């Protein structure tokens, strides 16, 4: 039993001894260099993802227009295949059309013109 406690005391005594100062300095410099290398790669990835996100935001309105156009084309194609009657355009012109679509487009255009500078400065920084 005495040999086990002596071995335990020697092991704990060697662990509690402070490491040499050059080893601590070397380890600190090594960790700092590793951190700086990882941080620069991280910053590069963040900047690249920001650019990709801005590009996706630029393409979003075009994609929305294409999706709406495809939905309308599919509806027309489905109505043609089913054999539904074509709408009479003369009767709709006599009744007049709803101005809500035009008003929505005009409001969207006004908002885009009003916030043009802030969008340009946020999306297209030099």
HELIX and SHEET records of a PDB file:
HELIX    1   1 UNK A    2  UNK A   16  1                                  15    
HELIX    2   2 UNK A   21  UNK A   82  1                                  62    
HELIX    3   3 UNK A   89  UNK A   95  1                                   7    
HELIX    4   4 UNK A  100  UNK A  114  1                                  15    
HELIX    5   5 UNK A  116  UNK A  123  1                                   8    
END                                                                             
